[in-house]
Amino acid sequence: VPVRELERLGKQEGLAAEANPFTRLILLQMRNDLAFADENVRLAAHHAIDKQALSKAFYNGAAVPLSVPATPGTPGFVEGFTFPYDPDKAVELLAKAGYSKDKPVKFKFATFNGHFPSDYDIARAIAQMWKKVGIEAELEVIEYTKYFELNPGDKLPEATLYIWDNATGDPEIFTGYMLSPNLPFSSWKGEEPGKELKALFAEPNYEKRIAGYQKVNQMAVEIGATIPLLQSVQTLVRKKDLEYTKYGNGWLLGSAMKWA
């Protein structure tokens, strides 16, 4: 159900409302050229986003802010690493690139409207956060089907608000697919972390592979190749006496439900 309906329905007699985080990322897909050719601009765009405010405003605080492209509890998650919300740092980085509030960097910013909960509202909020530091983003609404035409054709704008599901939780399905320049899923075509990912695709040792993905996940954020935002939530309303098994990947199985 829509997020805004959780509180209202949760107060109804006999009902329970839940917002359960699962293995879906809400992120900004980035290009490595055009206005984002300068790493300072990409990092400034990240520092300017208050993820906690986004979670509170649009998901009742249930969506976990992310600093790497992996959800908590999955192997690629990097414990202890945080990419801080720091608008002053964003202003400083933009100044290095020759931009300011009076001379903003300008680019296009694509979003869906109604594909996942609060997508368009999140994009508008981010655009306003950017405007405060010297980034002027022209919001462009695209259909979900249009995305699959633009991305393989290398025609997405500098930033695109997107979601990425990963039922397995394996980091290859997160970072490996999203940031490999040789696969059709990535708008980022930079040499890094592409060469590191190519090696990890062929790494047979599980421990080495996971350690490598954790390193790549942190590096990808530090160079501005991706901007992870939030762990998405599954919004559910059920009868209180309906018991069910919660799966970390968001599955809802009738075989795992029963009446109390």
N, C-alpha and C positions, 0 to 999 in steps of 0.2 A: 504494500500500500504506500501511497505518498508519505514522505517523512512528516509532513505537517499534520497528518491524520493520526499519527501514533499516540500522541498525548490524549487526544479526544476519545479515541476508541479504547485506549487503555483504561479509561475511567468508567467505561460501561460495565454494568454488572455481568459477571460471567465471562468476561474477555480478558486476555493478557496481551500486551503489546511489547514487542522486542525489536531492538536494532542490533543485529549480530554481525560483527566484523568477520570477513572471510577473505579468501585469497584472490581478491581483485584489487588492482592498483588504479587509482585516479592519478594521472600524471600529465605533464606537458611534454609532448614530443617536440624535439628541437631540430632545426637545421644547423649545419655548420658553415653556412655561407650567407650571402645577402647581408642583412643588418646584424646577423649573428656570427659573422666571420670573426669578430673581435670577442675573445674570451671574456674580457671585462664586461661587455654588455650582457652576455649570457649569465654570468655569475651575479651581476647586479639584478637581473630579472628574478633570480632565485632568492636572493637576500631580501627582496622587497615584498615577498609574499608571506603573510601571517597565516600559516596553516591552521593554527589553533583557533583563530577567529573564524576561518572557513568551516571547521568542524562544528564549532558552537552554533554558528548562524544557520547552517543548512542540514546538520545531522544530529542536533541536540547533544553535541560533544562526543558522540559514540564513534565517529570515524577517527582512527588513530593517525596523527600526523607522521609522515615518513621522511626520512633523510636519504634512503637508498631505495632502488627499485626492487624491493622485496618486502613481503609482509612479515610481521613478527611471528616467530615460530617456524618459519621456513628456513632451509639451510643457507640461503644466500643473505639472510639478514645480518647486519653488522652491529652487534651489541656495542653500545657506548659511543657510536659515531653520530653526531648531530650536525646538521647544516643550519645555522641559526637564522632566525628572522632578525634582520639588522638593516633597517632602511638607511641609517647613516653610512654604513658600509656600501650600500647600493649607490648612494650619491657619490661617494668617493671613487668607486669603480667606474661609474659613468663619466666622471670628470677626467679620468685617465684616458678614456676613449674619446674625449672631446665633446661630451654632452652635458647638459644641465637642465634644470627646470625651465629655464628661459630658451634653451636650445635642445629640445627633447629628441631622443632617437625615435624614429618612427618605423613601424612595421605592421603587418597584418597578423591577426590572431584568430584562428578558426575554432569553432565550437559547434557542438550539436545543441539541439533544443528539444528535449524530451526523450533522448535515447537512454539516459540513466538519471537517477534522481538528482534534481537541482543543477544539472549540467550548465544550462545557460546562465543561471544566477551566479554560479561559481565563477564563470568566465567574466561576467560583468564586474564582480567584486575584485577579481585579480586585475582587471583593466584599471579600476579605480586606485588600487594599491600602487600599481605601476605609475600612474599619472602623478602621484605625490612625490616621486623621486626623480622624474624626468624621462619617463617612457610613455610614448603616445601610441597605443595599440588600437588599430582599426578592427573592430570585432566583425567577424564574418561568419554567419550561420551556414553550415553545410549539412546536407542529409547524410546519414550513416552510409548509405550506398555510394554517395558521391566520394566519400573518403577513400574507398577502395579503387576509385578511378584516379584520384589525385596523387595518392601516395606512391603507387608503383610507377607513375609517370613523373615522379620528382617535381610535383607541382603544388605540394602543400605550402602554406606560408611559413614564416619563421617559427611560429609556435602553434601547436594544436592541442586543445584539451581532449584527452582521450582516456579510455579505460582499457585495461588488459586483464583478462581472466587467466588463471593458471590452476587447474584442478589438481595437478600433481604437486605444486609447490616447489618443484625443482628449479634452480636458478637458470638453467639453460633455457627454460620456457619463458622466464622473465627476461633477464638481460641478454642472454644469448640470441633470442629471436628479435628483441626490440632494438638492439643496437648493432647487429651485424650488418655491415654495408652490403653484403652479398645476398642478403635475404630480402624479400619484398615487404617486410613488416616495418622497416626502419626508415625514418626521414633523415636520420643522421648518417652521413656518408664519410665521416672522418677516418683517418688511418687508425687512430686510437678511439675506442678500445678494440677495433676490428681485428688487429693482428693478435691481440691477446685472446680474443674469443675464438679465433680460428684454432689456436693451440689447445684451448680448453675443450673444444668439440671432439678432439682426438685423444684427450687424456683418459686413460683407462682406470687410474687409481682414484677411488671415490674421495678419499680425504684430500688428496692434492687438488682434485677438481673443485671441491667445495671451497677450499682455502683460496684457490685462484679466483673463483667467482666473487667471493667476499672482497678480495683486493680490487677486482675490476669494478664491482658495484660502487665502492668508495671513490675510486679514481674517476669513474664516469661522471659522478656528481661534482667532483672537484674541478673538472675541466668544463663543466656545463653542457655535457652531452645529453643530459636528461634532467628533468625537474620532477621528481616524485612528490606528490602532494599528500594524498590521504589513502588509508586502507578503506576500501568501500564497505558499506554495511548492507545487510539484507534486512529489509523492514517487513516484519511479520505481525499479524494479529491472529490469534487463535482462541478457541474456547479453553478456559482454564483447565478443564479436565482432559484435554488432549495432550498426551505426552509424546515427545518425539526426540530423536537423536540429532544433536547438532553436529554437523560436519564442517570442518575448517574450510572446505572448498565451496560451501554454500549449497551442497546437495540437499534436497528434500525428498526422502524416499518413503513412499507409502508403507513399505514393509518394515520401516523403523518407527512407525507411529502406533499408538494404542490409546484406548480410553482408560482413564484411571479407574 
